[in-house]
Amino acid sequence: MEFPQDVFQNIMNYFPKKKRFRTHSTTQNTDLHYLIHRIGMHQIPLSYKENNRLLDDYIQHYCLTDNNYLQNSLGDTPLHIAAKYDIYFQIYKKIEPHVPQMANVKNNQGKLPCEIKSYKAREWTFRC
């Protein structure tokens, strides 16, 4: 026996519909990964209006739980990327009210975001 479609639609109308991130075919990075990378690479303060607006838009209107909290091909979540650029706590403060579990996801090397060592300035040119 199948579940009635009209009842299913009525139930689904109560769930918030969030946009889904598109991922890069090779790296599996999302736009949120790239935004955090851009902020960290150029050391743009989060108070910069455009980045702050984009970051807030991604966090509030997109589903952050896809693919085990947006893990890329290396297993890095956006918080891992932020930790590499030493902006982990600024990004975590924004993400934490929505998905605090993202901080507990380990990458392919078995490290939590808070365990990642940040890049030195000279390493950026080779990593990016």
DRENVEX-579607 format. One record per atom (N, C-alpha, C): residue in one letter; atom name; x, y, z. Coordinates in steps of 0.2 Angstrom, whole numbers. Last residue first. Layout:
// DRENVEX-579607
 residu atome     x     y     z
      a    CA     X     Y     Z
...
// end
This chain:
// DRENVEX-579607
 residu atome     x     y     z
      c     N   236   136   -16
      c    CA   230   139   -20
      c     C   231   140   -27
      r     N   248   132   -11
      r    CA   242   128   -10
      r     C   236   130   -14
      f     N   258   141   -15
      f    CA   259   135   -17
      f     C   253   130   -16
      t     N   254   153    -9
      t    CA   255   153   -16
      t     C   256   146   -19
      w     N   254   150     5
      w    CA   247   151     1
      w     C   249   151    -6
      e     N   266   149    11
      e    CA   263   143     9
      e     C   257   144     4
      r     N   269   161    16
      r    CA   272   159    10
      r     C   269   153     7
      a     N   261   162    28
      a    CA   260   166    22
      a     C   263   164    16
      k     N   256   146    33
      k    CA   260   152    34
      k     C   259   156    28
      y     N   240   139    38
      y    CA   246   140    33
      y     C   250   146    35
      s     N   236   132    54
      s    CA   235   137    49
      s     C   241   137    44
      k     N   232   115    58
      k    CA   237   120    58
      k     C   236   125    52
      i     N   217   108    64
      i    CA   221   110    58
      i     C   226   115    60
      e     N   209   106    75
      e    CA   216   102    75
      e     C   220   104    69
      c     N   197   111    72
      c    CA   200   114    77
      c     C   208   111    78
      p     N   192   101    63
      p    CA   194   108    60
      p     C   198   111    65
      l     N   200    85    66
      l    CA   194    90    67
      l     C   196    97    64
      k     N   207    73    55
      k    CA   208    79    60
      k     C   201    83    60
      g     N   209    62    47
      g    CA   206    61    54
      g     C   207    67    58
      q     N   211    64    34
      q    CA   217    63    38
      q     C   215    62    45
      n     N   199    68    29
      n    CA   202    61    27
      n     C   208    59    31
      n     N   191    76    43
      n    CA   193    75    36
      n     C   196    68    35
      k     N   177    75    55
      k    CA   184    74    53
      k     C   185    73    46
      v     N   166    85    62
      v    CA   167    81    57
      v     C   175    81    55
      n     N   162    94    72
      n    CA   164    87    74
      n     C   166    83    69
      a     N   158   106    67
      a    CA   164   106    70
      a     C   167    99    72
      m     N   145   103    62
      m    CA   150   103    57
      m     C   157   103    61
      q     N   136   104    73
      q    CA   139    97    72
      q     C   145    97    67
      p     N   130   116    72
      p    CA   136   115    77
      p     C   139   109    76
      v     N   122   124    62
      v    CA   125   117    61
      v     C   131   116    66
      h     N   117   137    67
      h    CA   114   133    62
      h     C   116   125    61
      p     N   126   142    76
      p    CA   119   142    77
      p     C   115   138    73
      e     N   139   141    69
      e    CA   137   137    75
      e     C   130   137    76
      i     N   142   150    59
      i    CA   139   143    57
      i     C   136   140    63
      k     N   148   161    65
      k    CA   142   162    61
      k     C   138   155    59
      k     N   158   155    73
      k    CA   153   159    76
      k     C   147   160    72
      y     N   166   150    63
      y    CA   162   145    67
      y     C   157   149    71
      i     N   172   161    57
      i    CA   167   157    53
      i     C   163   153    58
      q     N   180   165    68
      q    CA   175   170    65
      q     C   170   166    61
      f     N   188   153    71
      f    CA   183   155    76
      f     C   178   160    73
      y     N   196   152    59
      y    CA   191   147    61
      y     C   185   149    66
      i     N   205   158    52
      i    CA   199   162    53
      i     C   194   157    56
      d     N   217   152    47
      d    CA   217   155    54
      d     C   211   160    55
      y     N   216   145    36
      y    CA   218   152    35
      y     C   218   156    42
      k     N   213   132    41
      k    CA   219   133    37
      k     C   221   140    36
      a     N   200   135    46
      a    CA   206   134    50
      a     C   212   134    47
      a     N   193   136    34
      a    CA   194   142    38
      a     C   199   141    43
      i     N   193   123    30
      i    CA   196   128    26
      i     C   198   134    30
      h     N   186   117    40
      h    CA   193   115    39
      h     C   197   120    35
      l     N   173   123    38
      l    CA   177   125    44
      l     C   184   123    44
      p     N   169   117    26
      p    CA   171   124    26
      p     C   175   126    32
      t     N   178   101    27
      t    CA   172   105    27
      t     C   174   113    27
      d     N   187    89    18
      d    CA   187    96    22
      d     C   180    99    21
      g     N   189    78    11
      g    CA   186    77    17
      g     C   185    84    21
      l     N   194    80    -1
      l    CA   199    79     4
      l     C   196    78    11
      s     N   182    83    -8
      s    CA   186    77   -10
      s     C   191    75    -5
      n     N   172    90     5
      n    CA   175    90    -2
      n     C   179    83    -3
      q     N   157    91    15
      q    CA   164    88    14
      q     C   166    88     7
      l     N   145    96    20
      l    CA   149    99    14
      l     C   156    97    14
      y     N   140    87    30
      y    CA   142    94    31
      y     C   147    97    26
      n     N   138    75    21
      n    CA   141    75    28
      n     C   144    82    30
      n     N   131    80    10
      n    CA   137    77     9
      n     C   141    77    16
      d     N   122    93    18
      d    CA   123    89    12
      d     C   130    86    13
      t     N   120   103    27
      t    CA   121    96    30
      t     C   122    91    24
      l     N   116   115    24
      l    CA   123   114    26
      l     C   125   107    28
      c     N   107   122    11
      c    CA   107   116    16
      c     C   115   115    17
      y     N   105   140    12
      y    CA   107   134     9
      y     C   108   128    14
      h     N   101   151    19
      h    CA    97   149    14
      h     C    99   143    10
      q     N   111   154    29
      q    CA   104   154    31
      q     C   100   151    25
      i     N   124   153    23
      i    CA   122   150    29
      i     C   115   149    31
      y     N   123   161    12
      y    CA   124   154    11
      y     C   122   150    17
      d     N   120   174    18
      d    CA   116   171    13
      d     C   117   163    12
      d     N   132   176    25
      d    CA   126   175    29
      d     C   120   172    24
      l     N   141   177    15
      l    CA   142   171    20
      l     C   135   170    23
      l     N   136   188     8
      l    CA   136   182     5
      l     C   137   176    10
      r     N   138   198    18
      r    CA   131   197    16
      r     C   131   190    12
      n     N   152   197    20
      n    CA   148   196    26
      n     C   140   194    23
      n     N   156   201     7
      n    CA   158   194    10
      n     C   153   192    16
      e     N   151   214     7
      e    CA   149   209     2
      e     C   151   202     4
      k     N   157   221    19
      k    CA   150   220    17
      k     C   148   214    13
      y     N   169   216    30
      y    CA   168   218    23
      y     C   161   216    21
      s     N   170   209    41
      s    CA   166   215    42
      s     C   165   218    35
      l     N   179   200    39
      l    CA   172   198    39
      l     C   168   203    39
      p     N   193   206    30
      p    CA   189   206    36
      p     C   182   204    35
      i     N   203   196    20
      i    CA   198   201    20
      i     C   194   201    26
      q     N   215   189    17
      q    CA   214   192    23
      q     C   209   197    23
      h     N   215   182     5
      h    CA   216   189     5
      h     C   216   193    11
      m     N   212   169    10
      m    CA   218   170     5
      m     C   220   178     5
      g     N   200   170    17
      g    CA   207   169    20
      g     C   213   170    16
      i     N   191   174     7
      i    CA   192   178    13
      i     C   199   177    16
      r     N   193   163    -2
      r    CA   194   170    -4
      r     C   195   174     2
      h     N   189   152     7
      h    CA   196   152     4
      h     C   198   159     2
      i     N   176   156     8
      i    CA   180   156    14
      i     C   187   156    12
      l     N   171   154    -5
      l    CA   171   161    -2
      l     C   175   161     4
      y     N   174   140    -7
      y    CA   177   145   -11
      y     C   177   152    -8
      h     N   165   135     2
      h    CA   172   133     2
      h     C   176   139    -1
      l     N   153   140    -4
      l    CA   155   142     3
      l     C   162   140     4
      d     N   152   133   -16
      d    CA   153   141   -16
      d     C   155   143    -9
      t     N   161   118   -13
      t    CA   155   122   -14
      t     C   157   129   -15
      n     N   171   105   -20
      n    CA   171   111   -16
      n     C   164   114   -18
      q     N   174    94   -27
      q    CA   168    93   -23
      q     C   168    99   -18
      t     N   185    93   -37
      t    CA   186    94   -30
      t     C   181    93   -25
      t     N   177    90   -49
      t    CA   183    86   -47
      t     C   185    87   -39
      s     N   165    97   -50
      s    CA   165    90   -52
      s     C   172    86   -49
      h     N   160   107   -37
      h    CA   164   106   -42
      h     C   165    99   -43
      t     N   142   107   -33
      t    CA   149   106   -31
      t     C   153   105   -37
      r     N   129   118   -27
      r    CA   132   115   -33
      r     C   140   113   -31
      f     N   119   117   -13
      f    CA   125   119   -16
      f     C   127   115   -22
      r     N   101   120   -13
      r    CA   107   115   -12
      r     C   113   118   -16
      k     N    90   129    -3
      k    CA    94   128    -9
      k     C    99   123    -7
      k     N    77   123     7
      k    CA    83   126     7
      k     C    86   124     0
      k     N    61   123    14
      k    CA    65   121     8
      k     C    71   126     7
      p     N    55   117    29
      p    CA    58   123    25
      p     C    62   120    20
      f     N    40   108    30
      f    CA    47   108    30
      f     C    50   114    26
      y     N    27   109    26
      y    CA    29   112    33
      y     C    36   112    34
      n     N    25   102    14
      n    CA    24   110    14
      n     C    26   113    21
      m     N    25    89    18
      m    CA    31    92    15
      m     C    31    99    15
      i     N    11    87    21
      i    CA    17    86    26
      i     C    23    90    24
      n     N     6    88     8
      n    CA     4    92    14
      n     C     9    92    19
      q     N    12    78     1
      q    CA    13    85    -1
      q     C    11    90     5
      f     N     6    67     8
      f    CA    13    68     8
      f     C    15    75     6
      v     N    -7    68     5
      v    CA    -5    69    12
      v     C     2    70    12
      d     N    -7    66    -9
      d    CA    -9    73    -6
      d     C    -7    74     1
      q     N    -2    53   -10
      q    CA     2    58   -12
      q     C     0    65    -9
      p     N    -3    40     3
      p    CA    -7    45    -2
      p     C    -3    51    -3
      f     N     8    27     1
      f    CA     6    33     5
      f     C     3    38     1
      e     N     3    11    -4
      e    CA     7    17    -5
      e     C     4    23    -1
      m     N     4    -6     0
      m    CA     0     0     0
      m     C     4     6     0
// end
